[in-house]
């Protein structure tokens, strides 16, 4: 099971923000003028989620043991 990290949470929130803007564009003509930007915001959110999953898998594969270093 993959860990839930901050990149995944941030990506989901950015994607949901873009989705809310997209929904507002469907109901309001002013918001509809920036519909392309809504797709861009959702794409950034999906890319951030992808980075989060990649980071979680990388951390899981390359688990460095944290040791206490005493002088």
ROSE-4610 file (N, C-alpha, C; in Angstrom, 1 decimal, always signed):
// ROSE-4610
residu = [X/X/X/X/X/X/X/X/X/X/X/X/X/X/X/X/X/X/X/X/X/X/X/X/X/X/X/X/X/X/X/X/X/X/X/X/X/X/X/X/X/X/X/X/X/X/X/X/X/X/X/X/X/X/X/X/X/X/X/X/X/X/X/X/X/X/X/X/X/X/X/X/X/X/X/X/X/X/X/X/X/X/X/X/X/X/X/X/X/X/X/X/X/X/X/X/X/X/X/X/X/X/X/X/X/X/X/X/X/X/X/X/X/X/X/X/X/X/X/X/X/X/X/X/X/X/X/X/X/X/X/X/X/X/X/X/X/X/X/X/X/X/X/X/X/X/X/X/X/X/X/X/X/X/X/X/X/X/X/X/X/X/X/X/X/X/X/X/X/X/X/X/X/X/X/X/X/X/X/X/X/X/X/X/X/X/X/X/X/X/X/X/X/X/X/X/X/X/X/X/X/X/X/X/X/X/X/X/X/X/X/X/X]
num = [1/1/1/2/2/2/3/3/3/4/4/4/5/5/5/6/6/6/7/7/7/8/8/8/9/9/9/10/10/10/11/11/11/12/12/12/13/13/13/14/14/14/15/15/15/16/16/16/17/17/17/18/18/18/19/19/19/20/20/20/21/21/21/22/22/22/23/23/23/24/24/24/25/25/25/26/26/26/27/27/27/28/28/28/29/29/29/30/30/30/31/31/31/32/32/32/33/33/33/34/34/34/35/35/35/36/36/36/37/37/37/38/38/38/39/39/39/40/40/40/41/41/41/42/42/42/43/43/43/44/44/44/45/45/45/46/46/46/47/47/47/48/48/48/49/49/49/50/50/50/51/51/51/52/52/52/53/53/53/54/54/54/55/55/55/56/56/56/57/57/57/58/58/58/59/59/59/60/60/60/61/61/61/62/62/62/63/63/63/64/64/64/65/65/65/66/66/66/67/67/67/68/68/68/69/69/69/70/70/70/71/71/71]
x = [+0.8/+0.0/+0.9/+0.5/+1.3/+1.0/+2.0/+1.7/+1.0/+0.3/-0.4/+0.5/+1.1/+2.0/+1.4/+2.2/+1.7/+1.5/+2.3/+2.1/+0.7/+0.3/-1.0/-2.1/-2.0/-3.0/-3.1/-2.0/-1.9/-2.5/-2.1/-2.6/-4.1/-4.7/-6.1/-6.8/-6.3/-6.9/-6.8/-5.7/-5.6/-6.6/-6.6/-7.6/-9.0/-9.4/-10.7/-11.0/-10.0/-10.2/-10.5/-9.7/-9.9/-11.2/-11.7/-13.0/-14.1/-14.0/-15.0/-15.0/-13.9/-13.8/-14.5/-14.2/-14.9/-16.4/-16.9/-18.3/-18.9/-18.2/-18.6/-18.7/-17.8/-17.8/-19.0/-19.5/-20.7/-21.9/-22.0/-23.2/-23.1/-21.9/-21.7/-20.9/-21.4/-20.7/-19.4/-19.2/-17.9/-16.9/-17.2/-16.3/-16.0/-16.9/-16.7/-15.6/-15.3/-14.2/-12.9/-12.7/-11.4/-11.4/-12.2/-12.4/-11.1/-10.2/-8.9/-8.0/-8.1/-7.3/-7.8/-9.1/-9.6/-9.0/-8.9/-8.2/-6.8/-6.1/-4.7/-4.6/-5.4/-5.4/-5.6/-6.6/-6.8/-5.6/-5.0/-3.8/-2.6/-2.5/-1.4/-1.7/-3.0/-3.4/-3.1/-3.4/-3.1/-1.6/-0.9/+0.6/+1.2/+0.6/+1.1/+0.8/-0.4/-0.8/+0.2/+0.6/+1.5/+2.9/+3.3/+4.6/+4.5/+3.3/+3.2/+3.2/+2.6/+2.7/+4.1/+4.8/+6.2/+7.1/+6.9/+7.7/+7.4/+6.2/+5.8/+6.5/+6.4/+7.0/+8.6/+9.1/+10.6/+11.0/+10.3/+10.6/+10.5/+9.5/+9.3/+10.4/+10.8/+11.9/+13.3/+13.5/+14.8/+14.7/+14.2/+14.0/+15.4/+15.8/+17.0/+16.8/+17.6/+17.4/+17.9/+17.0/+17.3/+18.0/+19.2/+19.9/+20.2/+20.3/+20.7/+22.2/+22.7/+24.2/+24.6/+25.5/+26.0/+27.4/+27.8/+29.2/+29.9]
y = [-1.2/+0.0/+1.2/+2.2/+3.4/+4.4/+5.2/+6.2/+7.4/+8.0/+9.3/+10.4/+11.1/+12.2/+13.5/+14.5/+15.9/+16.2/+15.6/+15.9/+15.4/+14.2/+13.7/+14.6/+15.0/+15.8/+17.2/+17.8/+19.0/+18.9/+17.8/+17.5/+17.3/+16.6/+16.4/+17.8/+18.6/+19.9/+20.8/+20.8/+21.6/+21.1/+19.8/+19.2/+19.6/+19.5/+19.9/+21.3/+22.2/+23.6/+23.8/+23.2/+23.3/+22.8/+21.7/+21.1/+22.0/+22.7/+23.7/+24.9/+25.3/+26.4/+26.0/+24.7/+24.2/+24.1/+23.7/+23.6/+25.0/+26.0/+27.4/+27.9/+27.5/+27.9/+27.3/+26.2/+25.6/+26.4/+27.1/+27.8/+29.4/+29.9/+31.3/+31.7/+32.6/+32.9/+33.6/+34.4/+35.0/+34.0/+33.0/+31.9/+31.1/+31.0/+30.1/+30.7/+32.0/+32.5/+32.0/+31.5/+31.0/+29.5/+28.8/+27.3/+26.6/+27.2/+26.5/+26.5/+27.6/+27.7/+26.6/+26.3/+25.3/+24.0/+23.6/+22.4/+22.4/+23.5/+23.6/+23.4/+23.9/+23.8/+22.3/+21.7/+20.2/+19.4/+19.7/+19.0/+19.1/+20.3/+20.5/+19.7/+19.6/+18.8/+17.3/+16.8/+15.4/+15.2/+16.1/+15.9/+15.9/+16.7/+16.7/+15.4/+14.9/+13.6/+12.5/+12.6/+11.6/+11.7/+13.0/+13.2/+12.6/+12.7/+12.2/+10.7/+10.0/+8.6/+8.1/+8.8/+8.5/+8.6/+9.7/+9.9/+8.8/+8.4/+7.4/+6.1/+5.7/+4.5/+4.5/+5.7/+5.8/+5.7/+6.3/+6.2/+4.8/+4.1/+2.7/+1.8/+2.0/+1.2/+1.5/+2.8/+3.2/+3.6/+2.7/+3.0/+3.1/+4.3/+4.5/+4.4/+3.6/+3.4/+4.7/+5.2/+6.4/+6.0/+6.3/+6.0/+7.2/+7.1/+8.2/+8.3/+9.4/+9.6/+10.3/+9.7/+10.3/+10.6/+11.7/+12.1/+11.8]
z = [+0.0/+0.0/+0.0/-0.8/-0.9/+0.2/+0.6/+1.6/+1.0/+1.8/+1.4/+1.8/+0.8/+1.2/+0.8/+1.0/+0.8/-0.7/-1.6/-3.0/-3.5/-3.0/-3.4/-2.9/-1.6/-1.0/-1.8/-2.1/-2.8/-4.2/-4.9/-6.2/-6.3/-5.3/-5.2/-5.0/-4.1/-3.9/-5.1/-5.8/-7.0/-8.1/-8.3/-9.2/-8.9/-7.6/-7.2/-7.5/-7.2/-7.5/-9.0/-9.8/-11.3/-11.7/-11.1/-11.4/-11.0/-9.8/-9.4/-10.4/-10.8/-11.8/-13.1/-13.5/-14.7/-14.6/-13.4/-13.2/-13.2/-12.6/-12.7/-14.1/-14.9/-16.3/-17.1/-16.7/-17.3/-17.0/-15.9/-15.5/-15.6/-15.8/-15.9/-17.2/-17.9/-19.2/-19.0/-17.9/-17.6/-17.3/-16.5/-16.2/-17.4/-18.3/-19.5/-20.4/-20.3/-21.1/-20.7/-19.5/-19.1/-18.9/-19.8/-19.7/-19.9/-20.8/-21.1/-19.9/-19.1/-17.9/-16.9/-16.9/-16.0/-16.3/-17.6/-18.0/-17.6/-17.7/-17.3/-15.8/-15.0/-13.5/-13.2/-13.8/-13.5/-14.0/-15.1/-15.5/-14.5/-14.0/-13.0/-11.7/-11.4/-10.2/-10.5/-11.7/-12.0/-12.0/-12.6/-12.6/-11.2/-10.3/-8.9/-8.2/-8.5/-7.9/-8.4/-9.7/-10.3/-9.6/-9.4/-8.6/-7.2/-6.6/-5.3/-5.2/-6.2/-6.3/-6.6/-7.5/-7.8/-6.6/-5.8/-4.6/-3.6/-3.4/-2.5/-2.9/-4.2/-4.6/-4.5/-4.8/-4.7/-3.2/-2.3/-0.9/-0.4/-0.9/-0.5/-1.0/-2.2/-2.8/-2.2/-1.9/-1.4/+0.0/+0.8/+2.2/+3.0/+3.2/+4.0/+5.4/+6.1/+7.5/+8.2/+9.0/+9.8/+11.1/+11.3/+12.5/+13.3/+14.6/+15.4/+15.4/+15.1/+15.0/+16.3/+17.1/+18.3/+18.1/+18.6/+18.6/+19.9]
